[in-house]
Amino acid sequence: MTIGIWVLGDQLSLDQAALNSVTRQPVILIESTQHVTERSYHRQKLVLVWSAMRHFAEELRQAEWDVEYAIASDFEPALQDWVKAKGITELRVMQPSDRPFAQVIQSLHLPCKITQVPNNQFLWTAAEFQAWAKGRKSLLMEYFYREGRQRFQVLMEGKQPVGGTWNFDKDNRKPPKGKLNPPPPLWFEPDAITQKVIDDVQSGGFSTYGQIEPFRWGVTRSQALQVLRHFVETRLPMFGPYQDAMLTGEETLWHAMLSPYLNLGLLHPLEVIQAIESAYHQQQLDLSSVEGFIRQVLGWREYMHGLYHYVDEDYPQRNHFNHHQPLPSFFWDATQADMNCLHQTLKQTEEMAYAHHIQRLMILSNFSLIAGLSPQAVENWFHAAFIDAYDWVMQTNVIGMGLFADGGILASKPYAASANYVNKMSDYCKGCRYKPTDRTGEQACPFNFFYWDFLDRHRSSLQSQGRMSFILKNLDKMPEAELTEIRQRARQWHQPDERI
């Protein structure tokens, strides 16, 4: 009996469950060129995943594993050839995080038994999340986060949270005023393996998006650990106050840049959390920064993964507001965006496949929501564009939180905002042709007229969202002539030939 291990491209850990179930058995990793044609992925995302896979294969070989690295049109033919060549009687693979890939595994026809080993790259299993969620009227992340803190004894003093408060979010909303000097992120020069991947992506003939160079991301566990240490030492102390800020020319501010490495399996969430908590105790860091970051990993990341496997399979097709406007072409070409906030965020995404969470939520998703863009088109773009994107990441984050297309399963109200938020939390409005204070007239910011048009169009639906009732009352105070122009400007934006 010969057991073979298939290591998927986002399971690059020596401690992953399938590898841990055997000792020095044959291992295969597969680059599928067909798999990457499902959407126009960012070139740097392809380089990151394939380079990390090739480096991990080398790491396994150095640890004396029998490794096959296949570059094939599809997974099944490569697996069939390998299974026959090695005499594999049982193929083991760690359960994938993404539902579509689980379906790929279920559809395989191989001359051997296929065993899926439980995934150990998250702190909560899907079954544990379901047990937590069962019977609850509300699945608020805050309650899940608190239970996680208690369960894993993170920032706890007995049964009470350190500092006497569970959540310091109110302390972490500082706008970018004055002169800010965030430390530069830790980047890496491509080695020979990465450069070969860059060449392969450039010559592969794939339908792709974004700039491929300079490519500066880490591709090994050693480099991921260096990024973690760099964050703890240079960026964590100021992460909290400015985590929601947006500043022209400062793409990363004090953000950790760890999500790509967590999502590839190069880092485990518990080791990241423990490193942050240890730094808090050793360096006497501000609790708001430490708690704010831990909430992102122990709370939000685990919650999104658990919710993804909890919701019904029709979740990706949800469209609560019945929005069907097509994705504007500027999402694929930032030069076409005349709103500076969109231009800056999309240009940055083109260049490095990255934008931080507020740029994604309050610029890209917020605009998509109030402009009535198709949730499925927006989610597909997010999945293609970002370095840390996977199905489990983007379904709940975009369909649920960003666009409220699930009707409130995840969020208690839509994350809709006018230009006032953008003007407060960024410097983008200073370099824009539109005025953040105007909601009518030739210089009216689209964030303004789309925001009020959104509230007007969906008043009856939003009225049931208790937290929206106060803002909806402002519609009643608005002069009819102004509201009429707002409606016209929103319609004209989608149909430029229409006159106001």
Secondary structure as UniProt FT lines:
FT   STRAND          3..6
FT   TURN            9..10
FT   TURN            14..15
FT   HELIX           17..20
FT   STRAND          26..32
FT   TURN            33..34
FT   HELIX           35..37
FT   TURN            38..40
FT   HELIX           43..62
FT   TURN            63..64
FT   STRAND          66..72
FT   HELIX           75..86
FT   STRAND          90..94
FT   HELIX           99..106
FT   STRAND          113..117
FT   HELIX           126..133
FT   TURN            134..135
FT   HELIX           141..152
FT   STRAND          156..157
FT   TURN            158..159
FT   STRAND          160..161
FT   HELIX           162..164
FT   HELIX           169..171
FT   HELIX           192..203
FT   HELIX           221..230
FT   HELIX           231..235
FT   HELIX           236..239
FT   TURN            240..244
FT   STRAND          246..247
FT   TURN            248..249
FT   TURN            253..254
FT   HELIX           259..264
FT   HELIX           269..283
FT   HELIX           287..294
FT   HELIX           295..301
FT   HELIX           302..310
FT   TURN            313..314
FT   HELIX           315..317
FT   TURN            320..321
FT   HELIX           329..331
FT   HELIX           334..336
FT   HELIX           340..352
FT   HELIX           357..358
FT   HELIX           359..365
FT   HELIX           366..370
FT   TURN            371..372
FT   HELIX           375..385
FT   TURN            387..388
FT   HELIX           391..394
FT   HELIX           395..402
FT   TURN            405..406
FT   HELIX           419..425
FT   HELIX           428..431
FT   TURN            436..437
FT   TURN            442..443
FT   HELIX           446..457
FT   HELIX           459..462
FT   TURN            463..464
FT   HELIX           466..468
FT   HELIX           469..477
FT   HELIX           480..494
FT   TURN            496..497
//
